[in-house]
């Protein structure tokens, strides 16, 4: 039975009793599934960064077409059209602090106010702030990767 056909409890049970052969078969299936995204119709395999770049270029080209000429219908695939998406809500924290300090401080106390690390690091590089890194902490996790030999 393939992993894709198993329930979560069957997978959990199998993980407890997996043989070296089954581990190898699972590894091969995993690698093939990861690679399938980058497989072209002619059988050529693209590198992930090349795939992502090509996909972004096609996305830009098709968006431009639809913006200028309207929806594009492709038989067997569907209709390409643009759909509005809402952006993330942004807050004027400086104004909130100036006009409603109690609300701002309560949000800070409850963990709703956070620091944008990229902005703070850029400000540190520019010499505008220092010392904030001593108040941060970093978590960690593990990720399964495929180490391609010779790369």
PyMOL commands that set and color helices and strands:
alter all, ss='L'
color gray80, all
select helices_A, chain A and resi 3-5+8-16+20-36+48-69+93-99+101-109+117-125+132-135
alter helices_A, ss='H'
color red, helices_A
select strands_A, chain A and resi 72-74+78-80
alter strands_A, ss='S'
color yellow, strands_A
deselect
rebuild
show_as cartoon
